[in-house]
C-alpha cells in the first residue's frame, strides 16, 4: 500500500488502486485496518465517495510527487557538490603538501650550493695566497739570478785585472 497524507485522513491506495479513507487517529486507524483485513471488506464495495479521486487530489499528489523528485535531485546535487568540494580540498591539500616538499627540497639544495660556494671561495683564497707567494719567490729568485750574473761578470773582470797585475 502507498501512503499519502490528506487533511484529517490518511489515504491509502490498495494494490488494485482503490482508495480507502481512514480516520487520522493512530489507534482508530489500526482498528479500522484490522477490521477491514479480518472481514475482507476493503475491496471496491464501500461507498462511492471512497472510490472517487478528485482531480484536485490527483494534481496535489502529482505536485507532491514532483516536489519529492525535485527534493531528491536537490539532495543528490548537494551530495555531489559536497563530494566535489571534498575532492577539491584534497587536491588543494595534496598540492600544498607538494609545494612544501618542494620548498624543503629547494632550501636543502640552496644550503648545499651555499656550502659548495663557500668551499670554492675558500679554495680560491688559498690558491690566490699561494700564487702571490710563488710570484714573490719567483721575483726574489730572478733578482738573485741577476745578482749572481752581475757578480760573475764582476768576478771575471776582477780576476782578469788580477791576472793582468
C-alpha positions as a Markdown table, in Angstrom:
| # | Residue | x | y | z |
|---|---|---|---|---|
| 1 | Unk | 0.0 | 0.0 | 0.0 |
| 2 | Unk | 1.2 | 3.5 | -0.8 |
| 3 | Unk | 0.6 | 6.2 | 1.9 |
| 4 | Unk | -0.3 | 9.8 | 1.1 |
| 5 | Unk | -1.3 | 12.4 | 3.8 |
| 6 | Unk | -4.5 | 14.4 | 3.3 |
| 7 | Unk | -6.1 | 16.9 | 5.8 |
| 8 | Unk | -7.5 | 14.9 | 8.6 |
| 9 | Unk | -7.3 | 11.5 | 7.0 |
| 10 | Unk | -4.7 | 9.1 | 5.8 |
| 11 | Unk | -5.4 | 7.9 | 2.3 |
| 12 | Unk | -4.1 | 4.5 | 1.1 |
| 13 | Unk | -4.2 | 3.1 | -2.3 |
| 14 | Unk | -4.6 | -0.7 | -2.4 |
| 15 | Unk | -2.8 | -2.8 | -4.9 |
| 16 | Unk | -6.0 | -2.6 | -7.0 |
| 17 | Unk | -5.7 | 1.2 | -6.7 |
| 18 | Unk | -8.9 | 1.5 | -4.8 |
| 19 | Unk | -9.0 | 4.4 | -2.2 |
| 20 | Unk | -9.6 | 3.7 | 1.4 |
| 21 | Unk | -10.1 | 6.7 | 3.7 |
| 22 | Unk | -9.2 | 6.1 | 7.4 |
| 23 | Unk | -9.6 | 8.2 | 10.5 |
| 24 | Unk | -6.5 | 10.1 | 11.4 |
| 25 | Unk | -6.1 | 8.8 | 15.0 |
| 26 | Unk | -3.5 | 6.1 | 15.1 |
| 27 | Unk | -5.4 | 3.6 | 17.3 |
| 28 | Unk | -8.7 | 4.0 | 15.4 |
| 29 | Unk | -6.8 | 3.7 | 12.1 |
| 30 | Unk | -5.2 | 0.5 | 13.3 |
| 31 | Unk | -8.6 | -0.9 | 14.4 |
| 32 | Unk | -10.2 | 0.2 | 11.1 |
| 33 | Unk | -7.5 | -1.6 | 9.1 |
| 34 | Unk | -7.7 | -4.8 | 11.3 |
| 35 | Unk | -11.5 | -4.9 | 10.8 |
| 36 | Unk | -11.1 | -4.5 | 7.0 |
| 37 | Unk | -8.5 | -7.2 | 6.9 |
| 38 | Unk | -10.4 | -9.6 | 9.0 |
| 39 | Unk | -13.7 | -9.0 | 7.2 |
| 40 | Unk | -12.2 | -8.8 | 3.7 |
| 41 | Unk | -14.2 | -5.6 | 3.3 |
| 42 | Unk | -11.6 | -3.4 | 1.7 |
| 43 | Unk | -12.3 | -4.2 | -2.0 |
| 44 | Unk | -14.4 | -1.8 | -4.1 |
| 45 | Unk | -17.8 | -2.2 | -2.4 |
| 46 | Unk | -17.5 | 0.5 | 0.3 |
| 47 | Unk | -19.2 | 3.7 | -0.8 |
| 48 | Unk | -18.8 | 5.8 | -3.9 |
| 49 | Unk | -17.2 | 8.7 | -2.1 |
| 50 | Unk | -14.3 | 6.5 | -1.0 |
| 51 | Unk | -13.7 | 5.2 | -4.5 |
| 52 | Unk | -13.7 | 8.6 | -6.3 |
| 53 | Unk | -10.5 | 10.5 | -6.7 |
| 54 | Unk | -11.0 | 14.2 | -7.4 |
| 55 | Unk | -8.9 | 15.9 | -10.0 |
| 56 | Unk | -7.7 | 18.3 | -7.2 |
| 57 | Unk | -6.2 | 15.5 | -5.0 |
| 58 | Unk | -4.6 | 13.9 | -8.1 |
| 59 | Unk | -3.0 | 17.2 | -9.0 |
| 60 | Unk | -2.0 | 17.6 | -5.4 |
| 61 | Unk | -0.4 | 14.2 | -5.4 |
| 62 | Unk | 1.3 | 15.0 | -8.7 |
| 63 | Unk | 2.5 | 18.2 | -7.3 |
| 64 | Unk | 3.7 | 16.4 | -4.1 |
| 65 | Unk | 5.4 | 13.8 | -6.2 |
| 66 | Unk | 7.2 | 16.4 | -8.4 |
| 67 | Unk | 8.3 | 18.2 | -5.2 |
| 68 | Unk | 9.7 | 14.9 | -3.9 |
| 69 | Unk | 11.5 | 14.3 | -7.2 |
| 70 | Unk | 12.9 | 17.8 | -7.0 |
| 71 | Unk | 14.0 | 17.3 | -3.4 |
| 72 | Unk | 15.7 | 14.1 | -4.4 |
| 73 | Unk | 17.5 | 15.8 | -7.2 |
| 74 | Unk | 18.5 | 18.6 | -4.8 |
| 75 | Unk | 19.8 | 16.1 | -2.3 |
| 76 | Unk | 21.8 | 14.3 | -5.0 |
| 77 | Unk | 23.2 | 17.6 | -6.2 |
| 78 | Unk | 24.1 | 18.6 | -2.7 |
| 79 | Unk | 25.8 | 15.3 | -2.1 |
| 80 | Unk | 27.6 | 15.6 | -5.4 |
| 81 | Unk | 28.7 | 19.1 | -4.6 |
| 82 | Unk | 29.9 | 18.0 | -1.2 |
| 83 | Unk | 31.9 | 15.2 | -2.7 |
| 84 | Unk | 33.3 | 17.5 | -5.3 |
| 85 | Unk | 34.3 | 20.1 | -2.7 |
| 86 | Unk | 35.9 | 17.3 | -0.6 |
| 87 | Unk | 37.9 | 16.1 | -3.6 |
| 88 | Unk | 38.8 | 19.7 | -4.4 |
| 89 | Unk | 40.0 | 20.2 | -0.8 |
| 90 | Unk | 42.0 | 17.0 | -1.0 |
| 91 | Unk | 43.6 | 18.1 | -4.3 |
| 92 | Unk | 44.4 | 21.5 | -2.7 |
| 93 | Unk | 45.9 | 19.9 | 0.3 |
| 94 | Unk | 48.0 | 17.5 | -1.9 |
| 95 | Unk | 49.2 | 20.4 | -3.9 |
| 96 | Unk | 50.1 | 22.3 | -0.8 |
| 97 | Unk | 52.0 | 19.3 | 0.6 |
| 98 | Unk | 53.8 | 19.0 | -2.7 |
| 99 | Unk | 54.7 | 22.7 | -2.6 |
| 100 | Unk | 56.0 | 22.4 | 1.0 |
| 101 | Unk | 58.1 | 19.4 | 0.0 |
| 102 | Unk | 59.5 | 21.4 | -2.9 |
| 103 | Unk | 60.3 | 24.3 | -0.6 |
| 104 | Unk | 62.2 | 21.9 | 1.7 |
| 105 | Unk | 64.0 | 20.3 | -1.2 |
| 106 | Unk | 64.9 | 23.7 | -2.7 |
| 107 | Unk | 66.1 | 25.0 | 0.7 |
| 108 | Unk | 68.3 | 21.9 | 1.2 |
| 109 | Unk | 69.6 | 22.3 | -2.4 |
| 110 | Unk | 70.3 | 26.0 | -1.7 |
| 111 | Unk | 72.2 | 25.2 | 1.5 |
| 112 | Unk | 74.3 | 22.6 | -0.3 |
| 113 | Unk | 75.1 | 25.2 | -3.1 |
| 114 | Unk | 76.0 | 27.8 | -0.5 |
| 115 | Unk | 78.3 | 25.3 | 1.3 |
| 116 | Unk | 79.9 | 24.4 | -2.0 |
| 117 | Unk | 80.3 | 28.1 | -2.9 |
| 118 | Unk | 81.9 | 28.8 | 0.4 |
| 119 | Unk | 84.4 | 25.8 | -0.1 |
| 120 | Unk | 85.2 | 27.0 | -3.6 |
| 121 | Unk | 85.7 | 30.6 | -2.3 |
| 122 | Unk | 88.0 | 29.4 | 0.5 |
| 123 | Unk | 89.9 | 27.3 | -2.0 |
| 124 | Unk | 90.2 | 30.3 | -4.3 |
| 125 | Unk | 91.5 | 32.4 | -1.4 |
| 126 | Unk | 94.2 | 29.8 | -0.5 |
| 127 | Unk | 95.1 | 29.5 | -4.2 |
| 128 | Unk | 95.4 | 33.3 | -4.6 |
| 129 | Unk | 97.6 | 33.4 | -1.5 |
| 130 | Unk | 99.8 | 30.6 | -2.7 |
| 131 | Unk | 100.0 | 32.2 | -6.2 |
| 132 | Unk | 101.1 | 35.5 | -4.6 |
| 133 | Unk | 103.7 | 33.7 | -2.5 |
| 134 | Unk | 105.0 | 31.9 | -5.6 |
| 135 | Unk | 105.2 | 35.2 | -7.5 |
| 136 | Unk | 107.2 | 36.8 | -4.7 |
| 137 | Unk | 109.5 | 33.8 | -4.6 |
| 138 | Unk | 109.9 | 33.9 | -8.4 |
| 139 | Unk | 110.7 | 37.6 | -8.2 |
| 140 | Unk | 113.3 | 37.0 | -5.4 |
| 141 | Unk | 114.9 | 34.2 | -7.5 |
| 142 | Unk | 115.1 | 36.4 | -10.6 |
| 143 | Unk | 116.8 | 39.1 | -8.5 |
| 144 | Unk | 119.2 | 36.6 | -7.1 |
| 145 | Unk | 120.0 | 35.3 | -10.6 |
| 146 | Unk | 120.6 | 38.9 | -11.8 |
| 147 | Unk | 122.9 | 39.5 | -8.8 |
| 148 | Unk | 124.8 | 36.3 | -9.4 |
| 149 | Unk | 125.2 | 37.2 | -13.1 |
| 150 | Unk | 126.4 | 40.6 | -12.2 |
| 151 | Unk | 128.8 | 39.1 | -9.6 |
| 152 | Unk | 130.1 | 36.6 | -12.1 |
| 153 | Unk | 130.8 | 39.4 | -14.5 |
| 154 | Unk | 132.4 | 41.4 | -11.8 |
| 155 | Unk | 134.4 | 38.4 | -10.7 |
| 156 | Unk | 135.5 | 37.7 | -14.2 |
| 157 | Unk | 136.6 | 41.3 | -14.6 |
| 158 | Unk | 138.3 | 41.2 | -11.2 |
| 159 | Unk | 140.1 | 38.0 | -12.0 |
| 160 | Unk | 141.3 | 39.5 | -15.3 |
| 161 | Unk | 142.5 | 42.5 | -13.6 |
| 162 | Unk | 144.3 | 40.4 | -11.0 |
| 163 | Unk | 145.9 | 38.3 | -13.7 |
| 164 | Unk | 147.0 | 41.4 | -15.5 |
| 165 | Unk | 148.8 | 42.7 | -12.5 |
